[in-house]
Amino acid sequence: MAEVKAMAAKEAHGLLEPFSYDPGPLGAEEVDIAVEYCGICHSDLSMLDNEWGISTYPFVPGHEAIGRIVGLGETAEKKGLHIGQRVGVGWNASSCLHCDPCLQGNQQMCTSGQPTIIGRHGAFAQQVRSHWLWAVPIPDGVEPADAGPLLCGGVTVFAPLLDYVKPTDRVGVFGIGGLGHMAIMFLKAWGCDVTAFTSSPNKMEEARSFGATRTASSTDAAELKKLARTFDFLLITANVSLDWNDIIAMLKPNGKLHIVGAVLEPIPVAVFPLLLGNQSVGASPNGNRAQTDKMLRFAAQHGIKPLTEHFPMSEANAAMDHLRSGKAHYRIVLDMNL
């Protein structure tokens, strides 16, 4: 099999450089996908810099891939997929389908599953390989050039809606960035009353354009206190420390604080207020395959797509620096030119 051209870093914090590798024989349940576009997620940056201590090098980032199938294993070709079909691959590249989480429909929590960029080469490359389950067909009505971020950030904020949120709920979204701006669009289409919380005053008007009913400061304690006991659901998409006690105090009885941002510091939680209000604090990763399919259909039906900036894949270092500087507006997509 021909070698795959990619962009890889040789060490933590290293530059992405041209790199080639032999993908080896295609497994029976595997799919090879020729990458057309690949979104950049902050997790790619965290893995590049080995912030989580699990990166291996050479490291090829990329887990928001959109492309066309160019290879199907003998089992994969019996799963409704076909050569030339446009599919996407997100955070997950494989699941065993026989462990307890998989059998319960939570394939994203597979006990032996493999993420697309952990222990394997990702999609900053001409080609990416996945298990057939995670080669997700892209429906008509979803623009391929902007669809990559839906496969990671999109389903991450959409899955909690399926699990916890009613269309009549009043919802607050903290962090109007790569995750948060998609959350607002989904929640608006879901039918919710949405308040966007941000520390950046210049993002407030744009948050309304995404569908927020109103905006508020995420760092003004007085403003947060005025909103006590007014929200059914609070979604944290930021990865920074916040005034957690004031935020939890904004929940109605039976309300839920739900975290999808990778907050690395411990969150102090006073149990007694939660107990009295029958409230809860939770978190979730990305969604399962069924939730991913529903998210894509919902996006197609409502014309939802992330706001993206595009770079050629050969300029991946400039794109990563753009993300690292906090200037991404709001998701970055690499266009294949390797």
C-alpha positions in Angstrom: 0.0 0.0 0.0 1.2 3.5 -0.8 2.6 5.6 2.0 0.4 8.3 3.4 1.6 11.9 3.5 0.9 13.7 6.7 2.0 16.6 9.0 3.6 15.4 12.2 5.5 16.7 15.2 8.6 14.9 16.5 8.3 16.1 20.1 6.0 18.0 22.4 5.5 21.7 21.4 7.3 20.8 18.1 6.5 22.1 14.7 4.4 20.0 12.3 6.6 18.8 9.5 6.0 16.7 6.4 5.9 13.0 7.4 5.0 9.8 5.6 4.0 6.5 7.0 2.8 3.0 5.8 -0.7 2.4 7.1 -0.3 -1.3 6.9 -2.9 -3.8 5.7 -6.6 -2.8 6.0 -8.4 -4.8 8.7 -11.7 -6.5 8.0 -13.7 -4.0 10.0 -11.7 -0.9 8.9 -12.3 1.9 6.5 -9.8 4.1 4.7 -10.9 7.7 4.0 -9.2 10.1 1.7 -9.3 13.4 3.7 -10.7 16.5 2.0 -11.0 18.7 5.1 -10.0 18.4 8.7 -11.1 20.7 11.6 -8.8 21.7 14.4 -9.9 21.2 18.0 -8.2 22.5 21.1 -7.7 18.8 21.9 -5.3 18.6 19.0 -3.3 21.4 20.5 -3.3 19.7 24.0 -2.1 16.5 22.5 0.6 18.2 20.4 1.9 19.8 23.6 1.4 16.6 25.6 -0.6 18.4 28.2 -2.4 15.2 29.2 0.8 13.1 29.3 -0.5 10.5 26.9 0.9 11.7 23.5 3.3 9.6 21.4 5.6 10.9 18.7 5.8 11.4 15.8 2.3 12.8 16.4 -0.2 13.4 13.6 -3.1 15.5 14.9 -6.6 15.7 13.4 -9.9 14.2 14.5 -12.5 16.2 12.7 -12.0 14.7 9.2 -14.3 14.8 6.2 -13.5 12.8 3.2 -14.5 10.0 0.8 -14.1 6.3 1.4 -11.3 4.7 -0.7 -10.9 1.4 1.1 -13.3 -1.1 2.8 -12.4 -4.2 4.7 -14.4 -7.3 4.0 -16.7 -6.8 7.0 -16.9 -3.0 6.6 -18.2 -3.3 3.1 -21.2 -5.2 4.4 -22.2 -2.3 6.7 -24.0 0.0 4.3 -20.9 1.9 3.2 -19.5 2.2 -0.3 -16.4 3.4 -2.1 -16.6 7.1 -2.9 -19.1 7.8 -0.1 -18.5 11.0 1.9 -18.1 10.3 5.6 -16.7 12.0 8.7 -14.5 10.7 11.5 -14.5 12.5 14.9 -12.8 11.8 18.2 -13.4 8.0 18.1 -11.7 5.7 15.6 -12.7 2.3 17.0 -15.0 0.6 19.5 -15.1 -3.1 20.3 -19.0 -3.4 20.2 -19.0 -6.1 22.8 -18.1 -4.5 26.1 -20.9 -3.3 28.5 -20.8 0.4 27.4 -20.9 -0.6 23.7 -23.8 -3.0 24.3 -25.7 -0.2 26.0 -25.2 2.0 23.0 -22.4 4.1 24.5 -19.7 3.2 22.0 -17.9 6.5 22.8 -17.1 5.0 26.3 -15.8 1.7 25.0 -13.4 0.1 27.5 -11.0 -0.8 24.7 -11.9 1.9 22.2 -9.2 4.0 20.5 -9.4 7.7 19.9 -8.4 8.9 16.5 -5.3 10.8 17.7 -4.2 8.6 20.7 -1.7 5.8 19.8 -2.4 6.2 16.1 -2.1 8.7 13.3 -4.8 11.3 12.9 -6.2 13.2 9.9 -3.7 16.0 9.3 -2.9 13.6 6.5 -4.0 12.5 3.0 -5.8 9.5 4.6 -7.3 8.4 7.9 -8.4 5.0 9.0 -11.3 4.1 11.3 -13.6 1.3 12.3 -16.7 1.2 10.1 -18.9 2.3 13.0 -17.1 5.7 13.2 -17.1 6.3 9.5 -20.2 8.5 9.8 -22.1 9.3 6.5 -22.5 13.0 5.9 -26.1 13.7 5.0 -27.3 16.0 2.2 -27.7 19.6 3.6 -24.5 19.5 5.6 -21.7 21.5 3.9 -18.6 19.2 3.8 -16.1 22.1 4.0 -17.5 23.2 7.3 -18.8 19.9 8.7 -15.6 18.6 10.4 -16.1 20.5 13.7 -19.6 19.0 14.0 -18.0 15.5 14.4 -16.3 16.5 17.7 -17.4 19.8 19.2 -20.8 19.6 17.6 -21.9 16.3 19.0 -20.2 17.1 22.3 -22.7 20.0 22.9 -25.6 18.3 21.1 -25.6 15.0 23.1 -26.6 16.7 26.4 -29.6 18.2 24.7 -30.8 14.7 23.8 -30.2 13.5 27.3 -31.3 16.3 29.6 -32.8 19.4 27.9 -36.5 20.0 27.0 -37.5 22.6 24.4 -39.2 24.7 27.0 -36.1 24.9 29.2 -34.2 28.1 30.0 -30.6 27.4 29.3 -27.3 29.3 30.0 -24.2 28.6 27.9 -20.8 29.7 29.4 -18.0 30.3 26.9 -18.8 31.6 23.4 -16.1 29.9 21.5 -15.6 26.9 19.4 -18.1 24.8 21.4 -20.3 27.5 22.8 -21.3 29.1 19.5 -22.5 25.7 18.2 -24.3 25.1 21.4 -26.3 28.3 21.1 -27.3 27.5 17.5 -28.5 24.0 18.5 -30.3 25.2 21.6 -32.1 28.0 19.6 -33.3 25.4 17.1 -34.2 23.1 19.9 -36.7 25.7 21.1 -34.9 26.9 24.3 -34.6 30.3 25.8 -30.8 30.8 25.7 -28.6 33.1 27.7 -25.0 33.4 26.5 -22.4 34.1 29.2 -19.0 35.4 28.1 -16.1 37.4 29.5 -15.7 39.2 26.2 -18.1 42.1 25.7 -17.3 42.1 21.9 -18.8 38.6 21.6 -22.2 39.5 23.0 -23.8 40.9 19.8 -22.4 37.9 17.8 -23.9 35.5 20.4 -27.3 37.0 19.7 -26.7 36.4 16.0 -26.2 32.7 16.8 -29.6 32.7 18.5 -29.0 33.8 22.1 -32.1 35.4 23.6 -29.9 37.5 25.9 -26.3 37.8 27.0 -24.5 38.3 30.3 -21.1 38.6 31.8 -19.6 35.3 33.0 -17.3 37.1 35.4 -19.5 39.8 37.0 -20.5 38.3 40.4 -23.3 40.9 40.9 -24.8 40.0 37.5 -24.7 36.3 38.2 -26.4 36.8 41.6 -29.3 38.6 40.0 -29.9 35.5 38.0 -30.2 33.1 41.0 -32.6 30.2 40.5 -33.6 31.1 36.9 -32.0 28.3 34.8 -33.1 24.7 34.1 -29.7 23.8 32.6 -26.3 25.4 32.5 -23.8 24.2 29.9 -20.1 25.0 30.6 -18.2 24.9 27.3 -15.2 26.9 28.6 -12.0 25.2 30.0 -11.3 27.9 32.7 -12.1 28.3 36.4 -15.4 30.2 37.1 -17.3 31.4 40.1 -18.8 27.9 40.6 -20.9 28.7 43.7 -22.6 31.7 42.0 -23.1 29.6 38.9 -24.7 26.7 40.8 -26.9 29.2 42.6 -28.4 30.1 39.2 -30.0 26.7 38.9 -33.7 26.2 39.5 -34.9 23.3 41.6 -34.1 20.1 39.7 -31.6 22.1 37.6 -28.4 20.7 36.2 -24.9 22.1 35.7 -23.3 20.2 32.9 -19.6 20.5 31.8 -18.3 19.7 28.4 -15.2 22.0 28.5 -12.0 20.4 29.6 -11.7 22.2 33.0 -8.4 21.0 34.5 -8.7 22.4 38.0 -10.9 20.9 40.7 -14.4 22.4 41.0 -15.5 23.2 44.6 -19.1 22.0 45.1 -21.1 22.6 48.3 -23.4 19.6 48.6 -26.1 21.1 50.9 -27.5 23.6 48.3 -27.6 20.9 45.7 -29.4 18.6 48.1 -32.0 21.2 49.0 -32.7 22.0 45.4 -32.5 18.4 44.0 -29.8 19.7 41.7 -26.9 18.0 40.0 -23.5 18.6 38.5 -22.3 16.4 35.6 -20.1 16.2 32.6 -19.9 14.3 29.4 -17.5 13.6 26.5 -18.6 13.4 22.9 -21.7 11.4 21.8 -22.4 7.9 20.7 -22.9 6.9 17.1 -26.7 7.3 17.2 -26.4 10.8 18.7 -23.8 11.7 16.1 -26.2 10.7 13.3 -29.1 12.7 14.9 -26.9 15.7 15.4 -26.0 15.7 11.7 -29.6 15.3 10.6 -30.7 18.1 13.0 -27.9 20.4 11.6 -29.1 19.6 8.0 -32.8 20.3 8.9 -32.0 23.6 10.6 -29.2 24.9 8.4 -26.7 24.8 11.4 -23.0 25.0 10.6 -20.0 26.2 12.7 -18.4 29.5 11.9 -15.1 28.5 10.4 -11.8 29.9 9.1 -9.8 27.9 6.5 -6.1 27.2 6.0 -4.3 24.9 3.6 -3.2 21.8 5.4 0.4 22.5 4.4 0.1 25.7 6.7 -1.0 23.6 9.7 1.6 25.4 11.9 0.1 28.8 11.2 -3.4 27.4 11.9 -2.3 25.9 15.2 -0.6 29.2 16.2 -3.8 31.0 15.3 -5.7 28.7 17.7 -3.0 28.9 20.4 -3.2 32.7 20.3 -7.0 32.6 21.0 -7.8 34.3 17.7 -9.8 31.4 16.1 -13.2 32.6 15.0 -14.6 30.2 15.9 -13.4 26.9 14.4 -10.4 26.3 12.1 -10.6 23.9 9.1 -7.6 22.7 7.1 -8.2 22.1 3.4 -6.3 19.2 1.9 -3.3 20.2 -0.3 -0.7 17.6 0.7 
